[in-house]
Amino acid sequence: MLDYLGYIASGIILLSMLMKDMKKFRIVNTAACLLFVVYATIKGDYPIVFLNATVVLINVLFLIKSNKK
């Protein structure tokens, strides 16, 4: 069951790569990275948690910055 979460997160990452609009990309990519944080936390794979949590932070910062323009 846990592997399905990893596959879903991977699929959403792939979907985000098809986005032409940067804001949509960041929103979809953030959702996928959050799923990977949950998945990797359950598996105890902390380098993956760190990477995806960092990507979430970067995406959120860019989304905030883009909304201020």
C-alpha positions in Angstrom: 0.0 0.0 0.0 2.8 2.4 0.8 4.4 1.8 -2.6 1.2 3.1 -4.2 1.8 6.4 -2.4 5.3 6.6 -3.9 3.9 5.8 -7.4 1.2 8.4 -7.1 3.7 11.0 -5.9 6.0 10.1 -8.8 3.1 10.4 -11.3 2.2 13.8 -10.0 5.9 14.9 -10.3 5.8 13.8 -13.9 2.5 15.6 -14.4 4.0 18.8 -13.0 6.9 18.6 -15.5 4.3 19.0 -18.3 3.0 22.3 -16.9 3.7 25.3 -19.1 2.5 27.8 -16.5 5.1 28.2 -13.8 2.5 28.9 -11.0 0.6 25.7 -11.9 3.9 23.8 -12.0 4.9 25.0 -8.5 1.4 24.1 -7.1 1.3 20.6 -8.5 5.0 20.0 -7.8 4.4 21.1 -4.2 1.6 18.7 -3.8 3.7 15.8 -5.1 6.6 16.8 -2.9 4.4 16.8 0.2 3.3 13.3 -0.7 6.9 12.3 -1.0 7.6 13.8 2.4 4.8 11.6 3.9 6.0 8.5 1.9 9.6 8.9 2.9 8.8 9.7 6.5 6.9 6.5 6.8 9.7 4.6 5.1 12.3 6.3 7.3 14.2 7.6 4.2 15.3 10.9 5.6 17.4 12.2 2.7 14.3 12.0 0.6 12.3 13.8 3.3 14.9 16.5 3.4 15.1 17.0 -0.4 11.3 17.1 -0.9 10.7 19.4 2.2 13.3 21.7 0.8 11.6 21.7 -2.6 8.3 22.5 -0.9 9.9 25.4 0.8 11.4 26.7 -2.4 8.1 26.4 -4.3 6.2 28.1 -1.5 8.7 31.0 -1.4 8.4 31.4 -5.2 4.6 31.3 -5.1 4.6 34.0 -2.4 7.0 36.1 -4.4 4.9 35.7 -7.6 1.7 36.7 -5.8 3.3 40.0 -4.7 4.0 41.1 -8.2 
